[in-house]
Amino acid sequence: MLGISLSSWSRKSSSEALLKIAKSNCKVRILILHEDYIALNHLINNELPAQDFSSTKKEINDMFEHFNKLSGDNPNIKVRQIQNGAIHFQLILTDQEALCLQYLYSRTGSDSPLLRYPAGSPLYDAVRDEFNTLWELNKDN
């Protein structure tokens, strides 16, 4: 999974689903931004409803703590924070498909396009490679 904070995954049902997946011996890798990510203020449009720079920084910290707690409950869950590279979408990547929520400065997440790429397609391969590149680039974070 990849995103600014992935705050929608803070719900109890989402956490239980991640733990269930991890307990089935599936690897779960989570990449969110670091609160001091150099371009964070350029990703947040304060003119949009529910978009606020300081709230987003707090959300990132809260979610990093949340995901770290989950990773402590299961070694198949790994969490890293992005300080290097750039993200342009939120991503849920499975062996079957990639779901990409495109980040648009002029729209909130709920109004942004959701793109679905089946495994084996060139677009699936592109976003998978992007995730893997960011994962390796931020291995110390």
N, C-alpha and C positions, 0 to 999 in steps of 0.2 A: 504494500500500500504506500502511496505517496501523496503528500499534500501539504498545505501551509500548516495546518494544525490537526486536521482530521477530527475536529471536535464532535462531529456527529457520531463518532465511535465511542463516546464517553458513556452512552446509555448502558444500563445493566445488561440488557439483552444482547447488545453488540459485543460487550466484553465476554459474556458467556459463550457467544458464537466463536469468537477468536480463540478462547481457551479450548473449546470443543474441537476446533480444527487442529490446534496445536497438539492436543492429546491424541489425535488420530495419527500422529507421527508426521504431520505436514509442517513444513517450515513456513513461518510467518515472518516476513521482513517488513518493517515499518520505517519509513523515512518522512520526517517532518522538518520544517525549517527550524533553525536555531533562532532564539529571540533576538540575537544581535546580527542576523543575516543582513548583509550590507544593502540589499535592495528591497527589504521588507516594506519600507515606507512607500515604495513605488508600486507595490502590488495591492495596496489598500486604498480604495477610493472613499475618502471620508464623506463625500457627497451622497453616497448611496445609503439607504436605510440599513441599520445594523452593521455598518462598516466603521470601525474605529481603530486607529493604530495602537493606542495603549491597551485597549481591550484584547486586540489580537495578540499582542506580546504576552499578556497574562494567559490567554487561552493556549498559546504554544507551550508555556511553562507548565500549565496544569496538565496538558495532554502528554507532555514528555514524562512527567511524574506518573501519570496514569498508565501509560504504556510500559514504563520501567517496572511498575508494580506487577503488571501482567507478565512481563518477561521473567520476573523473579519467581512467579508461580509455575512457569514452564520454560525449560531451556530451548524449546523450539521457536520461541518468540524472541526476535532480535529487534532492537530499536537504535536508530541513528538519527542525528540531526544534521541538516544541510547547512554548511557554511560556505561551501564551494560549489560552483555550478549554478544553473538557473532552472526553475521549474515553470511550466506553462499550463499545467493541467493537474487535476487530482486523478489518481490512478488506482484501480483495483485490478490486479493482475493474477489470473489463475492459469492453470495448464490448458483450460478450454477457451478462455477469452480474456480480452482486456476491455475494461470500462473506463473511459476517459471523460472527465468533466472538464471541459475547456475553460481556462481562466480568461475572462474578459474584463477589462478595466471598467467598462461601461455597464456591467451587469453583476448582480449578485449570483451566487452559486446556483440558487434555485431557478434562475432565469437563463442560465448558461447551457449551451448544448452538451448533451451526453452522447458520446460516441462509443460504438460497440464494434470491436474488431475480433473476428474469430482467430483462434490459434492457427498458425501456418500462413496467415495473410501477411503481406508486406508491412501493413500498418501495425499489426500485432508485433511483428519482429522489431519494428522501429521503436515502439514504446517500451518493449521489453529490454532492448539494448540501452535505451535512455535510462531506465531504472537501474540496470546493472552498472552502468557507467557512474551514475550518481552514488550508488551504494559503495562502490570501490573508492571513489574520489573522497568520500566522507567517512572512511573507515576509522579514523581517529576521533570521530565526534560522537 
